[in-house]
Amino acid sequence: MRFGDYECSSILLDRFRGDGGAMFGVVPKILWSSKFPADSNNRISMTLNSLLIHGKGRNILVDTGYGNKLSEKEKKIYGIERGIIDFDKKLSKFGLTSNDITDVFITHLHSDHTGGATSLKDGKVVPTFPNAVYYIQKDQWDAAKNPNVRDKSGYCQDDFLPLETLKVLRLVNGPEKLFPGIDVFVTNGHTPGQQHLLIKGDTESLFFCADLFPTSAHLPVPWNMGYDLYPVTIMEEKEKFLKEAVKKNWIFFFEHDPEITGAYLKESKGKIVINTRINL
């Protein structure tokens, strides 16, 4: 779909299985399992959806999935379907290679969002997209470099520290204007300094939800993840963005939903729900 000066396309990087209880926190299983059936290990089917934004001389990639550095044990734990992401093959359908990516926008540094930012080459960790600038919020960078006990397992520093060493990193301070026609928003309920892009069109815009709304089942304000560090904050943030989405005709892009890539929203009986599903 086109929004303003940009063509936007989803890229399915891989499928994996996440713990259902962790994905829905305090929501009872009898409720969430009707939407996301769990396997015998209580895991639910999820996706790693990236977004390619092409226009104005830029090829912007939003988030990079788990990447190719996981051990066989980790792949088994997460139920990763393929385990090897060939970014050149994924980009070839758009006439691009990894060398053509100009910008990599990382919503936050948890491994399922940033693992593919770097790759192993000849025993060294290098940027997967050698000609790109990588954008990360400073608050998230600081949190990932010095994680608390609760959040530590969500980060792998090989995913992001080499970006600083190799001078391809740009730290962002709040909602800076990075690209013409694209706004940056920051939320802090899931993790400090999670950032989101809004690609603006004349009559509709595309909002990259990341882990503010990881799936369409997380649209209800109280339906949040056990991974969220600040549950009250994320509920306030969700309420704000849901209202904006309905008012301004935003399409929500879901990074982890196995069935719904994007959706228009509407208000119905005092709740904000999906109006129309779309696939980018």
N, C-alpha and C positions, 0 to 999 in steps of 0.2 A: 504494500500500500504506500501511497505517496502522501507525505505531510509537508506542506510548504515546499521547500527546495530539496527535500530528502526522500529517497526511496528506502523503505524499511522492510526488512525480511527476517523472519525467524530462522535460526539454524539449530536443529536438534543435534546436540553434541553427543549425548548418550542417555541411557536410561539406568536408573539405579533403584534400590529399595531402602527407604528410610524407616526408622522406628516410628510406628503409628502413635504410640503414647507420647514420644518426644515431639512429634509434629503437631500434636493437638493439646498438649499440656493438661490443663484441668478439665477439658471437655470430656465427658464420659464416652467410653468406647462404644457403647450402644448407639450413640448419636453419630460419631464420626465414621464408624465402620460401615454405615449404610451408604456413605459417599465414597469411601476408600477402603474396600475390603482388605483385611490383613492376612498374611500367610501364617504358617505355623510358628514362625519366629516373631510374630506381631509386626512385620514389616509391610509397608505399603508401596505400591508402584509410584515412582516419581520420574521426572525428566530434568535434564540440564539443557534449558533453552537459552541460547545466546541470541543477540539481536545485531544484525548488520545494518548500519546506517550509511547510505551512499549519497553524496551530493556536495556541491560547492568545493570540489577538488579533494574531498576527504572520504576515506573508508574507515568508519568508526565501528569498532567491535565492543559490545557491552557484555562483560563477564566471559569467563573462559572455561567453566566447568572444572572437574577434578584434574584434567590433564593426563599426562602419561608417566608420572613419577611414583604412583602408588605401588606398594608391594603386592604380591599375590594374596597375602593374608588380608590386606586392607580391601582389595577388590572383592574378596569373598564376603567380608563383613558387610560391605555396603551393597552387595548384590549387583555390582556394576555389570551391565549387559555385555559391552564390548571390551572396555578397559583400555583400548588404544584409540585415541582421537587423532585422525589424520586431518589436520586443519587445512592443508593444501587441497585435499580431496573435497572437504566440506565447502571450501571457498570457490572451487573450480566451476561450480554451477553458475557462479556470478562473474566468471571470467577473471578471477583474482587468485592470488597466492598469498601466503603469509607475509611475503615481502611487500605486498601492496597495502597492507593495513597501516594507516597513518596514525591512528589513535586507538588506545585500548582504555575504555572507561570501566574501572573496577568498582562495583557498588560497595563491596566490603571485602575483607581479606580472609573470611572463612574459606576453607580448602575447596568446597564445592563451587565456589564462585571465582577463585583465583588460581587454582592449581595449574591450569593451562597457561598461565601468564609466562611461565618459564618451562624450559625443557632440558633434558640431559643430552649433551653432545660431546662426544669424546671424553666422557667422564666428568664434564664440567656443566654447571647449571648456567644456562644462557637464556636471554629473552626469546620467547617463541616467535615474536613478531619484531624482527631486528630493526625495522625502520620506523617503529611506532613510538610515540610518547605515551606513557602510562599515567593515568590520572587517579589519584587516591586522596581521600580526605585526610588532612593532617591528624584530626582527632582519632580516626580509625587506625592510621599508621602508628600513632603512639600507643594505642590500646593493643595492637597486634605485636608490637615489639616488646611490650611489658604486660603480658596478659595476666588477668587475675586467675585464681585457682579454678574457678568455675568455668572460665572461658578458654583456658589454655589448650585443651584438646582440639579446639576448633581451628587452630592455626598451625600451619607448617611454614617456618620462616624461610625455607628454600624456595617457597612460592613467590616471595616478594622482596626479601633483602637484596638479592642480586640486582634488582632493578635500580636500587640506589647506587650500588657499587659501580654499575656500568653506565650510570648517568642518563638513564632513559625515564626517570621518575619525575613527575611533577606533583607536588603536594598542593592540595586545594584547600582553601580556607573558607568554608561555608558555601553559600549559593553563588559562586563566581560565574561570570559569563564566559564560558569556554568556547562555544561555537555559535555562530549567527543562527537565529531561529530556533535555538534549543535552550531550554532553561534547566538549571540544576537545583534540585531540592535536597535537603538534608533531614534525616530522621535519626532519632537516638534511642528509641525504645527497644529495638532488637539488639543493637550494639552501637556504641558511640560512633558518630560520623558515617552512618550508612548514607550513600548518595543515590539519587534517582534522576534519570533524564526525562524531560517532557519535550517531545518533538512536536512543534506547533504547526498546525495547518490553519487554513482560513475558517473552516467550519467544524473541525474536529482535530484532536491531538492525541498522541500516543504516550502513555505514561508507563515507564518500566518499573514494575512493582518491587522487584528483588524480594527480600524477606519481610517487607512490610505486609504484603499479601502473597505468600509463596505459592498458593494455589487458589482456585476459585472458591474452594470450601472455606477459606479463611476470610471471606467477605464479612461475616457477622463480627461486629466489634469485639465481643468477648472470646471469639474462637482464635486463640493464639498458640504459639509454640512454647514448649518447655524450654527451648533455647533462648527465648527472649529475656534479656537481662532486666528490663524495666517494664513489667506488664502494664502498669497504670499509664505510663508514658505512651506505650505503643497503642493502647486503646484510644487515647486522646488524638494521637496522630492519625490513626485509621479513620476516626470519625471526621476529622478535618478533610482528609483527601477524598473520602467517599462523597462528601457534599460537593467538593470542587468538581469531581468527575461527572456527577449528574448535572450540575449547573452549567458546566462548560463543554459538555459532550466529549469527554476523554474516553479513549479506549484503554483499558487496563491490559498490560502484557504480563502474563504469568510465567515465571521462570521455571517452576517445578511441577506444573500441572500436566499430567499425562494425556489429558483429553482436550483441554481448552487452552489454546495459545493466547487468545485475546477475547475481550468482551466489552460491549457497550453496557452501561448500567442504567437502572431506573429505580425510582422510589415506588414501593408498593406496600400498602397497609403499614406505613410507618417504618418500613425496612428498605434498605438499598440492596437490590438483587440484580442478577444478570438479566439484561433485556434481550440482547442478541449475541450469540457466539460468532467469532470470526477466526479465521486462520490466516496468518500473515505468511 
